[in-house]
Amino acid sequence: MKLHTLRPAKGATHKIKRLGRGEASGKGGTSTKGNKGGQSRAGYQIKMAHEGGQMPIQRRLPKRGFKNNNRIEYKVFNLGQVEQLSEKYGITEFSLENLYMNGLIGQTDSVKILGNGELKSKITFKVNAISGKAKSAIEAAGGSVEIVK
């Protein structure tokens, strides 16, 4: 094999269509773009959500509802889940750092504890919010609660 004999495999390369190079090329004149109008011009781009003259969906459907910008979204844990997680991961302090290190929450998540389920072990809580029922159940089990912001 010699370098001067190397060629691409048969069918691997194609001849490009040379548009707009005169009538004899068969692709001259309008360069296969039809006649006149925006679509035949350079830089034409269809607008987002354009539906060809049909009323666009964002105008057909009415506005509904309300979005509260001040809403605080919590990652919720029930006492039953806390009991299982403390057994699985050996957690005695249920803090944001411990939960993040174990991959249970994201770095910016807020955590709220709810009172569904039973708590048997003594656990220290350092969370953003807690329900009254959960707080009394934790203190009855010998644990402590600290609210962090």
DSSP file (Angstrom, degrees, kcal/mol; ACC not computed):
  #  RESIDUE AA STRUCTURE BP1 BP2  ACC     N-H-->O    O-->H-N    N-H-->O    O-->H-N    TCO  KAPPA ALPHA  PHI   PSI    X-CA   Y-CA   Z-CA
    1    1 A M              0   0    0      0, 0.0     2,-0.4     0, 0.0     3,-0.0   0.000 360.0 360.0 360.0 135.7    0.0    0.0    0.0
    2    2 A K    >   -     0   0    0      1,-0.1     3,-1.8     0, 0.0     4,-0.4  -0.933 360.0-124.2-123.9 147.7    1.3    3.5   -0.9
    3    3 A L  G >  S+     0   0    0     -2,-0.4     3,-1.1     1,-0.3    -1,-0.1   0.836 109.5  58.7 -58.6 -35.4    0.0    6.8    0.3
    4    4 A H  G 3  S+     0   0    0      1,-0.2    -1,-0.3    -3,-0.0     0, 0.0   0.600 103.9  53.2 -75.0  -7.4   -0.6    8.1   -3.2
    5    5 A T  G <  S+     0   0    0     -3,-1.8    -1,-0.2     2,-0.0    -2,-0.2   0.468  79.7 117.1-102.3  -2.2   -3.0    5.2   -3.9
    6    6 A L    <   +     0   0    0     -3,-1.1    -3,-0.0    -4,-0.4     0, 0.0  -0.455  36.8 165.7 -69.2 134.2   -5.2    5.8   -0.8
    7    7 A R        -     0   0    0     -2,-0.2     3,-0.1     3,-0.0    -2,-0.0  -0.969  40.8 -95.6-142.3 155.3   -8.9    6.7   -1.6
    8    8 A P        -     0   0    0      0, 0.0     3,-0.1     0, 0.0     5,-0.1  -0.344  57.8 -85.6 -65.1 157.0  -12.1    6.8    0.3
    9    9 A A    >   -     0   0    0      1,-0.1     3,-2.1     2,-0.1     4,-0.5  -0.256  57.6 -84.5 -61.9 152.5  -14.3    3.7    0.1
   10   10 A K  T 3  S+     0   0    0      1,-0.3    -1,-0.1     2,-0.1    -3,-0.0  -0.399 117.2  14.2 -62.8 128.8  -16.7    3.5   -2.8
   11   11 A G  T 3  S+     0   0    0      2,-0.2    -1,-0.3    -2,-0.1    -2,-0.1   0.350  96.9 105.9  87.9  -5.1  -19.9    5.4   -2.0
   12   12 A A  S <  S+     0   0    0     -3,-2.1     2,-0.3     2,-0.0    -2,-0.1   0.784  76.3  49.8 -78.4 -26.4  -18.4    7.2    1.0
   13   13 A T        -     0   0    0     -4,-0.5     2,-0.3    -5,-0.1    -2,-0.2  -0.860  68.9-162.4-114.5 149.6  -18.1   10.6   -0.7
   14   14 A H        -     0   0    0     -2,-0.3     2,-0.4     0, 0.0    -2,-0.0  -0.935  25.7-112.1-128.1 150.6  -20.7   12.5   -2.6
   15   15 A K        -     0   0    0     -2,-0.3     2,-0.1     1,-0.1     3,-0.0  -0.677  40.2-122.6 -78.3 132.4  -20.5   15.3   -5.1
   16   16 A I        -     0   0    0     -2,-0.4     2,-0.6     1,-0.1    -1,-0.1  -0.442  20.4-111.7 -77.4 151.1  -22.1   18.4   -3.6
   17   17 A K        -     0   0    0     -2,-0.1     2,-1.0     1,-0.0    -1,-0.1  -0.719  25.9-148.3 -79.0 123.1  -25.0   20.2   -5.3
   18   18 A R    >   -     0   0    0     -2,-0.6     3,-0.6     7,-0.1     9,-0.2  -0.790  20.2-160.5 -96.4  97.9  -23.7   23.6   -6.5
   19   19 A L  T 3   +     0   0    0     -2,-1.0     9,-0.2     1,-0.2    10,-0.1  -0.466  63.5  15.5 -80.6 146.4  -26.7   25.8   -6.2
   20   20 A G  T 3  S+     0   0    0      7,-3.0    -1,-0.2    -2,-0.2     8,-0.2   0.855  79.8 128.9  66.6  37.7  -27.1   29.1   -8.1
   21   21 A R  S <  S-     0   0    0     -3,-0.6     7,-0.2     1,-0.4     4,-0.1  -0.182  77.2 -67.1-117.3  40.8  -24.3   28.5  -10.6
   22   22 A G    > > -     0   0    0      5,-0.1     3,-1.0     1,-0.1     5,-0.5  -0.020  54.9 -77.8  98.1 158.8  -26.2   29.2  -13.8
   23   23 A E  G > 5S+     0   0    0      1,-0.2     3,-1.6     2,-0.2     5,-0.3   0.814 120.5  65.6 -63.6 -33.1  -29.0   27.6  -15.8
   24   24 A A  G 3 5S+     0   0    0      1,-0.3    -1,-0.2    -3,-0.1    -2,-0.1   0.754  91.6  63.9 -65.3 -23.6  -26.8   24.9  -17.3
   25   25 A S  G < 5S-     0   0    0     -3,-1.0    -1,-0.3    -4,-0.1    -2,-0.2   0.688 104.1-128.3 -73.2 -16.1  -26.2   23.4  -13.8
   26   26 A G  T < 5S+     0   0    0     -3,-1.6    -3,-0.1    -4,-0.3    -2,-0.1   0.359  99.2  72.4  82.8  -7.4  -29.9   22.6  -13.6
   27   27 A K  S   <S+     0   0    0     -5,-0.5    -7,-3.0    -9,-0.2    -6,-0.2  -0.118  73.6 109.1-128.7  33.5  -29.9   24.3  -10.2
   28   28 A G    >   +     0   0    0     -5,-0.3     3,-1.8    -8,-0.2     2,-0.7  -0.030  56.9  38.8 -92.6-160.5  -29.6   27.9  -11.3
   29   29 A G  T 3  S+     0   0    0      1,-0.3    -7,-0.1     2,-0.1    -2,-0.0  -0.389 132.1  10.9  62.4-102.9  -32.1   30.8  -11.2
   30   30 A T  T >  S-     0   0    0     -2,-0.7     3,-1.5     5,-0.0    -1,-0.3   0.431  96.2-128.0 -90.6   1.5  -34.0   30.4   -8.0
   31   31 A S  T <   -     0   0    0     -3,-1.8    -2,-0.1     1,-0.3    -3,-0.1   0.871  65.7 -60.4  55.1  43.3  -31.6   27.7   -6.6
   32   32 A T  T 3  S+     0   0    0     -4,-0.5    -1,-0.3     1,-0.1     3,-0.1   0.629 115.0 111.9  63.3  18.5  -34.4   25.3   -5.8
   33   33 A K  S <  S-     0   0    0     -3,-1.5    -2,-0.1     1,-0.4    -1,-0.1   0.307  76.2-124.3-103.0  10.0  -36.0   27.7   -3.4
   34   34 A G        -     0   0    0      6,-0.1     2,-0.5     5,-0.0    -1,-0.4  -0.409  51.8 -37.4  79.0-161.7  -39.2   28.4   -5.3
   35   35 A N  S    S-     0   0    0     -2,-0.1     5,-0.1    -3,-0.1    -5,-0.0  -0.891  88.0 -52.8-109.8 128.1  -40.2   32.0   -6.3
   36   36 A K  S    S+     0   0    0     -2,-0.5     4,-0.2     4,-0.1     3,-0.1   0.311  78.5 100.3  47.9-173.3  -39.7   35.1   -4.2
   37   37 A G  S >  S-     0   0    0      1,-0.2     3,-1.4     2,-0.1     4,-0.4   0.042  87.2 -64.8  83.9 166.4  -40.9   35.5   -0.6
   38   38 A G  G >  S+     0   0    0      1,-0.3     3,-1.4     2,-0.2     6,-0.2   0.819 126.2  61.7 -58.5 -35.9  -39.2   35.3    2.8
   39   39 A Q  G 3  S+     0   0    0      1,-0.3    -1,-0.3    -3,-0.1    -2,-0.1   0.697 101.9  52.1 -70.4 -16.9  -38.3   31.7    2.5
   40   40 A S  G <  S+     0   0    0     -3,-1.4    -1,-0.3    -4,-0.2    -2,-0.2   0.531  97.1  87.4 -92.4  -5.9  -36.2   32.2   -0.6
   41   41 A R  S X  S-     0   0    0     -3,-1.4     3,-1.1    -4,-0.4     2,-0.1  -0.531  87.6 -97.6 -93.2 159.1  -34.1   35.0    1.1
   42   42 A A  T 3  S+     0   0    0      1,-0.2    -1,-0.1    -2,-0.2    -2,-0.1  -0.462 105.6  25.4 -70.5 144.6  -31.0   34.6    3.2
   43   43 A G  T 3  S+     0   0    0      1,-0.3    -1,-0.2    -2,-0.1     2,-0.1   0.522  80.3 156.3  82.9   5.8  -31.5   34.6    7.0
   44   44 A Y    <   +     0   0    0     -3,-1.1     2,-0.3    -6,-0.2    -1,-0.3  -0.449  12.4 172.1 -68.3 136.6  -35.1   33.4    6.9
   45   45 A Q        -     0   0    0     -2,-0.1     2,-0.2     0, 0.0    -7,-0.0  -0.975  32.2-122.7-145.6 130.7  -36.2   31.6   10.1
   46   46 A I        -     0   0    0     -2,-0.3     3,-0.1     1,-0.1     2,-0.1  -0.502  37.4-111.1 -71.8 140.1  -39.7   30.5   11.0
   47   47 A K    >   -     0   0    0     -2,-0.2     3,-1.6     1,-0.1    -1,-0.1  -0.375  37.0 -95.0 -71.6 149.1  -40.9   32.0   14.3
   48   48 A M  T 3  S+     0   0    0      1,-0.3    -1,-0.1    -2,-0.1     3,-0.1  -0.355 109.3  13.5 -60.5 142.7  -41.3   29.8   17.3
   49   49 A A  T 3  S+     0   0    0      1,-0.2     2,-0.4    -3,-0.1    -1,-0.3   0.636  86.4 156.4  64.9  16.8  -44.9   28.5   17.8
   50   50 A H    <   -     0   0    0     -3,-1.6    -1,-0.2     1,-0.1     5,-0.1  -0.606  21.3-176.0 -74.3 129.9  -45.8   29.5   14.3
   51   51 A E    >   -     0   0    0      3,-0.4     3,-1.3    -2,-0.4    -1,-0.1  -0.022  50.1 -97.7-120.1  29.3  -48.8   27.4   13.1
   52   52 A G  T 3  S-     0   0    0      1,-0.3     3,-0.1     2,-0.0    -2,-0.1   0.864  87.8 -40.5  64.8  39.9  -49.2   28.6    9.6
   53   53 A G  T 3  S+     0   0    0      1,-0.4    -1,-0.3     0, 0.0     2,-0.1   0.135 108.2 122.7  95.2 -21.1  -52.0   31.1   10.1
   54   54 A Q  S <  S-     0   0    0     -3,-1.3    -3,-0.4     1,-0.1    -1,-0.4  -0.473  81.7 -91.1 -68.8 146.9  -53.9   28.9   12.6
   55   55 A M        -     0   0    0     -2,-0.1    -1,-0.1    -3,-0.1     5,-0.1  -0.446  52.2-114.1 -61.3 121.5  -54.4   30.7   15.9
   56   56 A P    >>  -     0   0    0      0, 0.0     4,-1.9     0, 0.0     3,-1.5  -0.175  17.7-117.1 -62.1 152.5  -51.4   29.6   18.0
   57   57 A I  H 3> S+     0   0    0      1,-0.3     4,-2.1     2,-0.2    -2,-0.1   0.830 113.0  59.9 -61.8 -33.5  -52.0   27.5   21.1
   58   58 A Q  H 34 S+     0   0    0      1,-0.2    -1,-0.3     2,-0.2    -3,-0.0   0.697 112.7  39.9 -71.3 -15.4  -50.7   30.1   23.5
   59   59 A R  H <4 S+     0   0    0     -3,-1.5    -2,-0.2     1,-0.1    -1,-0.2   0.690 112.1  55.8 -98.3 -25.5  -53.5   32.4   22.2
   60   60 A R  H  < S+     0   0    0     -4,-1.9    -2,-0.2    -5,-0.1    -3,-0.2   0.879  99.5  67.5 -71.9 -37.7  -56.2   29.8   22.0
   61   61 A L  S  < S-     0   0    0     -4,-2.1     2,-0.0    -5,-0.2     0, 0.0  -0.646  85.4-122.9 -90.1 139.9  -55.9   28.7   25.6
   62   62 A P        -     0   0    0      0, 0.0     2,-0.3     0, 0.0    -1,-0.1  -0.320  27.5-101.5 -76.5 161.1  -56.9   31.0   28.4
   63   63 A K        -     0   0    0     -2,-0.0     2,-0.3     2,-0.0    -5,-0.0  -0.624  47.8-177.8 -77.1 139.9  -54.7   32.2   31.3
   64   64 A R        -     0   0    0     -2,-0.3     0, 0.0     0, 0.0     0, 0.0  -0.989  28.4  -0.9-140.6 147.8  -55.4   30.3   34.5
   65   65 A G        -     0   0    0     -2,-0.3     2,-0.3     1,-0.1    -2,-0.0  -0.062  65.3 -90.6  81.4-171.4  -54.2   30.2   38.1
   66   66 A F        -     0   0    0      2,-0.0     2,-0.6     0, 0.0    -1,-0.1  -0.994  18.7-149.1-149.4 136.8  -51.7   32.0   40.2
   67   67 A K        -     0   0    0     -2,-0.3     2,-0.7     4,-0.0     3,-0.0  -0.951  15.9-142.8-115.3 117.2  -48.1   31.3   41.0
   68   68 A N    >   -     0   0    0     -2,-0.6     3,-1.1     1,-0.2    -2,-0.0  -0.681   7.5-163.8 -82.1 115.5  -46.9   32.5   44.4
   69   69 A N  T 3  S+     0   0    0     -2,-0.7    -1,-0.2     1,-0.2    -2,-0.0   0.701  88.0  56.0 -70.8 -19.6  -43.4   33.8   44.1
   70   70 A N  T 3  S+     0   0    0      2,-0.1    -1,-0.2    -3,-0.0     2,-0.1   0.360  76.7 127.8 -95.7   5.5  -42.9   33.6   47.9
   71   71 A R    <   -     0   0    0     -3,-1.1     2,-0.6     1,-0.1    -4,-0.0  -0.379  51.7-144.1 -65.1 136.7  -43.7   29.9   48.2
   72   72 A I        -     0   0    0     -2,-0.1     2,-0.6     2,-0.0    -1,-0.1  -0.920   9.7-149.3-103.4 120.4  -41.1   27.8   50.0
   73   73 A E        -     0   0    0     -2,-0.6    37,-0.7     2,-0.0     2,-0.3  -0.806  16.9-162.9 -93.5 118.1  -40.8   24.4   48.5
   74   74 A Y  E     -a  110   0A   0     -2,-0.6     2,-0.7    35,-0.1    37,-0.2  -0.752  23.1-131.5-102.6 147.4  -39.8   21.8   51.2
   75   75 A K  E     -a  111   0A   0     35,-3.8    37,-2.1    -2,-0.3     2,-0.3  -0.894  40.1-143.6 -88.7 117.6  -38.3   18.3   50.8
   76   76 A V  E     -a  112   0A   0     -2,-0.7     2,-0.4    35,-0.2    37,-0.2  -0.692  23.4-178.0 -98.8 136.3  -40.7   16.4   53.2
   77   77 A F  E     -a  113   0A   0     35,-2.3    37,-2.6    -2,-0.3     2,-0.2  -0.999  14.6-148.7-127.3 129.4  -39.7   13.5   55.5
   78   78 A N  E  >  -a  114   0A   0     -2,-0.4     4,-2.3    35,-0.2     3,-0.3  -0.571  30.6-109.9 -88.5 160.4  -42.3   11.7   57.7
   79   79 A L  H  > S+     0   0    0     35,-1.1     4,-2.3    37,-0.4    38,-0.2   0.853 119.5  56.4 -60.5 -34.9  -41.2   10.2   61.0
   80   80 A G  H  > S+     0   0    0     36,-2.1     4,-1.8     1,-0.2    -1,-0.2   0.901 109.0  46.2 -62.3 -41.0  -41.6    6.7   59.6
   81   81 A Q  H  > S+     0   0    0     35,-0.3     4,-2.8    -3,-0.3    -2,-0.2   0.890 109.8  54.6 -66.6 -39.5  -39.2    7.5   56.8
   82   82 A V  H  X S+     0   0    0     -4,-2.3     4,-2.6     1,-0.2    -2,-0.2   0.909 106.6  51.5 -61.3 -42.5  -36.8    9.1   59.3
   83   83 A E  H  X S+     0   0    0     -4,-2.3     4,-1.6    35,-0.2    -1,-0.2   0.929 112.3  45.6 -59.9 -46.7  -36.8    5.9   61.3
   84   84 A Q  H  X S+     0   0    0     -4,-1.8     4,-2.6     1,-0.2    -2,-0.2   0.912 113.7  49.1 -63.4 -43.2  -35.9    3.8   58.2
   85   85 A L  H  X S+     0   0    0     -4,-2.8     4,-2.9     1,-0.2     6,-0.4   0.878 108.0  53.6 -66.1 -37.7  -33.2    6.2   57.1
   86   86 A S  H  X S+     0   0    0     -4,-2.6     4,-1.0    -5,-0.2     5,-0.5   0.873 113.0  44.3 -66.1 -35.1  -31.6    6.3   60.5
   87   87 A E  H  < S+     0   0    0     -4,-1.6    -2,-0.2    -5,-0.2    -1,-0.2   0.915 117.1  45.2 -70.9 -43.5  -31.4    2.5   60.4
   88   88 A K  H  < S+     0   0    0     -4,-2.6    -2,-0.2     1,-0.2    -3,-0.2   0.923 128.6  23.9 -68.0 -46.1  -30.1    2.3   56.8
   89   89 A Y  H  < S-     0   0    0     -4,-2.9    -1,-0.2    -5,-0.2    -3,-0.2   0.477 101.6-119.8-101.8  -3.8  -27.5    5.1   57.0
   90   90 A G     <  +     0   0    0     -4,-1.0     2,-0.5    -5,-0.3    -3,-0.2   0.885  49.9 171.5  67.5  38.9  -26.8    5.0   60.8
   91   91 A I        +     0   0    0     -5,-0.5    -1,-0.2    -6,-0.4     3,-0.1  -0.707  22.8 164.3 -87.7 126.5  -27.9    8.6   61.2
   92   92 A T  S    S+     0   0    0     -2,-0.5    32,-2.5     1,-0.3     2,-0.5   0.585  75.1  51.4-108.1 -21.0  -28.2    9.9   64.8
   93   93 A E  E    S-c  124   0B   0     30,-0.2     2,-1.5     2,-0.1    -1,-0.3  -0.959  72.3-157.0-118.2 114.2  -28.3   13.6   63.8
   94   94 A F  E     +c  125   0B   0     30,-3.4    32,-2.1    -2,-0.5     2,-0.2  -0.640  39.1 148.1 -90.9  80.2  -30.8   14.4   61.1
   95   95 A S  E  >  -c  126   0B   0     -2,-1.5     4,-2.3    30,-0.2     5,-0.2  -0.685  62.2-109.4-113.8 166.4  -29.2   17.6   59.7
   96   96 A L  H  > S+     0   0    0     30,-0.8     4,-2.2    -2,-0.2     5,-0.2   0.877 118.6  52.5 -61.1 -38.8  -29.1   19.2   56.3
   97   97 A E  H  > S+     0   0    0      2,-0.2     4,-2.6     1,-0.2    -1,-0.2   0.926 110.0  47.4 -64.3 -45.7  -25.4   18.3   55.9
   98   98 A N  H  > S+     0   0    0      1,-0.2     4,-1.7     2,-0.2    -2,-0.2   0.912 113.0  48.8 -62.7 -42.9  -25.9   14.6   56.8
   99   99 A L  H  <>S+     0   0    0     -4,-2.3     5,-2.7     1,-0.2     6,-0.8   0.896 113.0  47.5 -64.8 -40.1  -28.8   14.3   54.3
  100  100 A Y  H ><5S+     0   0    0     -4,-2.2     3,-1.4     1,-0.2    -2,-0.2   0.911 109.8  52.5 -67.2 -42.3  -26.8   16.0   51.6
  101  101 A M  H 3<5S+     0   0    0     -4,-2.6    -1,-0.2     1,-0.3    -2,-0.2   0.833 110.2  48.8 -63.3 -32.1  -23.8   13.8   52.2
  102  102 A N  T 3<5S-     0   0    0     -4,-1.7    -1,-0.3    -5,-0.2    -2,-0.2   0.389 116.8-115.0 -89.1   3.3  -26.0   10.7   51.9
  103  103 A G  T < 5S+     0   0    0     -3,-1.4    -3,-0.2    -4,-0.2    -2,-0.1   0.734  81.1 122.1  75.3  23.6  -27.6   12.0   48.6
  104  104 A L  S   <S+     0   0    0     -5,-2.7     2,-0.3    -6,-0.2    -4,-0.2   0.721  75.5  20.1 -91.2 -23.1  -31.1   12.4   50.1
  105  105 A I  S    S-     0   0    0     -6,-0.8    -2,-0.2    -9,-0.1     2,-0.1  -0.912  81.3-106.0-137.6 166.2  -31.4   16.1   49.3
  106  106 A G    >   -     0   0    0     -2,-0.3     3,-0.8     4,-0.1    -6,-0.1  -0.366  40.4-101.7 -84.3 172.3  -29.9   18.7   47.0
  107  107 A Q  T 3  S+     0   0    0      1,-0.2    -7,-0.1    -2,-0.1    -1,-0.1   0.807 120.6  37.1 -67.7 -30.4  -27.5   21.3   48.3
  108  108 A T  T 3  S+     0   0    0      2,-0.1    -1,-0.2     0, 0.0     2,-0.1   0.343  89.4 123.2-105.1   6.6  -30.1   24.1   48.3
  109  109 A D    <   -     0   0    0     -3,-0.8     2,-0.4   -13,-0.1   -35,-0.1  -0.357  53.0-140.1 -71.0 146.9  -33.2   22.1   49.4
  110  110 A S  E     -a   74   0A   0    -37,-0.7   -35,-3.8    -2,-0.1     2,-0.4  -0.850  18.5-143.5-101.8 144.8  -35.2   23.0   52.5
  111  111 A V  E     -a   75   0A   0     -2,-0.4    18,-1.7   -37,-0.2    17,-1.0  -0.907  15.8-174.7-117.5 136.5  -36.3   20.1   54.8
  112  112 A K  E     -ab  76 129A   0    -37,-2.1   -35,-2.3    -2,-0.4     2,-0.5  -0.990  14.8-145.5-127.1 138.6  -39.6   19.7   56.7
  113  113 A I  E     -ab  77 130A   0     16,-1.7    18,-2.2    -2,-0.4     2,-0.3  -0.892  15.2-165.7-105.1 129.5  -40.4   16.9   59.1
  114  114 A L  E     -a   78   0A   0    -37,-2.6   -35,-1.1    -2,-0.5    -2,-0.0  -0.780  25.5-120.3-113.5 160.6  -44.0   15.7   59.3
  115  115 A G        +     0   0    0     -2,-0.3     2,-0.4   -37,-0.2   -37,-0.1   0.171  64.6 124.5 -90.8  17.4  -45.6   13.5   62.0
  116  116 A N        +     0   0    0    -39,-0.1   -36,-2.1     2,-0.1   -37,-0.4  -0.659  67.5  12.8 -80.6 126.4  -46.8   10.4   60.0
  117  117 A G  S    S-     0   0    0     -2,-0.4     2,-0.3   -38,-0.2   -38,-0.2  -0.470  92.7 -66.4 103.9-178.2  -45.3    7.2   61.4
  118  118 A E        -     0   0    0     -2,-0.2     2,-0.5   -39,-0.1   -35,-0.2  -0.866  28.5-154.9-116.4 147.5  -43.5    6.2   64.6
  119  119 A L        +     0   0    0     -2,-0.3   -39,-0.1     1,-0.1   -40,-0.0  -0.980  20.3 164.2-120.3 119.6  -40.1    7.2   65.9
  120  120 A K        +     0   0    0     -2,-0.5     2,-0.2     2,-0.0    -1,-0.1   0.749  54.7  71.8-103.7 -32.0  -38.5    4.8   68.3
  121  121 A S  S    S-     0   0    0      1,-0.1     2,-0.7    21,-0.0    22,-0.1  -0.483  86.5-107.3 -90.9 158.6  -34.8    5.9   68.3
  122  122 A K        +     0   0    0     -2,-0.2     2,-0.4    20,-0.1    20,-0.1  -0.742  48.6 171.2 -85.8 113.5  -33.4    9.1   69.9
  123  123 A I        -     0   0    0     -2,-0.7    21,-0.9    15,-0.2     2,-0.5  -0.970  30.1-137.0-129.8 140.1  -32.4   11.4   67.0
  124  124 A T  E     -cd  93 144B   0    -32,-2.5   -30,-3.4    -2,-0.4     2,-0.5  -0.822  23.4-154.3 -93.3 131.6  -31.3   15.1   67.0
  125  125 A F  E     +cd  94 145B   0     19,-2.9    21,-2.1    -2,-0.5     2,-0.3  -0.915  22.6 174.0-112.9 131.4  -33.0   17.2   64.3
  126  126 A K  E     +cd  95 146B   0    -32,-2.1   -30,-0.8    -2,-0.5     2,-0.2  -0.809  35.6 138.6-129.6  90.5  -31.5   20.3   62.6
  127  127 A V  E     - d   0 147B   0     19,-1.5    21,-2.7    -2,-0.3   -15,-0.1  -0.730  62.1-112.1-130.9 174.1  -34.0   21.2   59.9
  128  128 A N  S    S+     0   0    0    -17,-1.0     2,-0.3    19,-0.2   -16,-0.2   0.827  93.7   1.3 -80.1 -33.7  -35.8   24.1   58.3
  129  129 A A  E     -b  112   0A   0    -18,-1.7   -16,-1.7    18,-0.1     2,-0.3  -0.991  58.4-173.8-154.2 156.6  -39.4   23.4   59.5
  130  130 A I  E     -b  113   0A   0     -2,-0.3   -16,-0.2   -18,-0.2     2,-0.1  -0.992  25.1-118.5-152.8 145.2  -41.3   20.8   61.5
  131  131 A S     >  -     0   0    0    -18,-2.2     4,-2.2    -2,-0.3     5,-0.1  -0.451  28.5-116.6 -82.1 160.7  -44.9   20.1   62.3
  132  132 A G  H  > S+     0   0    0      1,-0.2     4,-2.2     2,-0.2     5,-0.2   0.895 114.7  51.6 -63.3 -41.9  -46.3   20.2   65.9
  133  133 A K  H  > S+     0   0    0      1,-0.2     4,-1.9     2,-0.2    -1,-0.2   0.895 111.3  47.8 -62.5 -41.5  -47.2   16.5   65.9
  134  134 A A  H  > S+     0   0    0    -21,-0.2     4,-2.3     2,-0.2    -1,-0.2   0.897 109.9  52.8 -67.1 -40.4  -43.7   15.6   64.8
  135  135 A K  H  X S+     0   0    0     -4,-2.2     4,-2.3     1,-0.2    -2,-0.2   0.923 110.4  46.3 -62.6 -45.2  -42.0   17.8   67.3
  136  136 A S  H  X S+     0   0    0     -4,-2.2     4,-1.9     1,-0.2    -1,-0.2   0.880 112.6  50.8 -66.8 -36.6  -44.0   16.3   70.2
  137  137 A A  H  X S+     0   0    0     -4,-1.9     4,-1.4     2,-0.2    -2,-0.2   0.880 110.9  49.0 -66.9 -38.4  -43.2   12.7   69.0
  138  138 A I  H  <>S+     0   0    0     -4,-2.3     5,-2.5     2,-0.2     4,-0.3   0.929 112.4  46.8 -66.4 -46.4  -39.5   13.5   68.7
  139  139 A E  H ><5S+     0   0    0     -4,-2.3     3,-0.8     1,-0.2    -1,-0.2   0.837 109.3  55.0 -66.7 -32.5  -39.3   15.0   72.2
  140  140 A A  H 3<5S+     0   0    0     -4,-1.9    -1,-0.2     1,-0.2    -2,-0.2   0.828 106.1  52.4 -67.3 -31.7  -41.3   12.0   73.6
  141  141 A A  T 3<5S-     0   0    0     -4,-1.4    -1,-0.2    -3,-0.2    -2,-0.2   0.487 125.8-103.1 -82.0  -3.0  -38.7    9.6   72.1
  142  142 A G  T < 5S+     0   0    0     -3,-0.8    -3,-0.2    -4,-0.3    -2,-0.1   0.525  80.6 126.2  96.0   6.7  -35.9   11.6   73.8
  143  143 A G      < -     0   0    0     -5,-2.5     2,-0.3    -6,-0.2    -1,-0.3  -0.270  49.9-130.5 -88.1 178.7  -34.7   13.5   70.7
  144  144 A S  E     -d  124   0B   0    -21,-0.9   -19,-2.9    -2,-0.1     2,-0.4  -0.940   8.7-144.7-132.5 156.8  -34.2   17.2   70.3
  145  145 A V  E     +d  125   0B   0     -2,-0.3     2,-0.4   -21,-0.2   -19,-0.2  -0.970  13.7 179.3-125.9 133.1  -35.3   19.7   67.6
  146  146 A E  E     -d  126   0B   0    -21,-2.1   -19,-1.5    -2,-0.4     2,-0.6  -0.994  19.7-143.9-131.9 127.6  -33.4   22.8   66.3
  147  147 A I  E     -d  127   0B   0     -2,-0.4     2,-0.3   -21,-0.2   -19,-0.2  -0.795  19.8-170.4 -91.2 124.6  -34.9   25.0   63.5
  148  148 A V              0   0    0    -21,-2.7    -2,-0.0    -2,-0.6   -22,-0.0  -0.855 360.0 360.0-112.4 150.9  -32.2   26.3   61.1
  149  149 A K              0   0    0     -2,-0.3   -21,-0.1   -39,-0.0    -1,-0.1   0.397 360.0 360.0-104.4 360.0  -32.8   29.0   58.5
